[in-house]
Amino acid sequence: MPAPYSQDLCIRVIKAIHPQESSQRQITQRFQVSLTFVRN
């Protein structure tokens, strides 16, 4: 089972999402996370 994402990564993704800095797909590529992670 893969390790959970770090809290630091979660916070950085949330900060990138809220000001509509990028599309969700761009955020997934930037932080190398899944689209499901970004949408949840």
Secondary structure, 3 states (H helix, E strand, C coil): CCCCCCHHHHHHHHHHHCCCCCCHHHHHHHHCCCHHHHHC
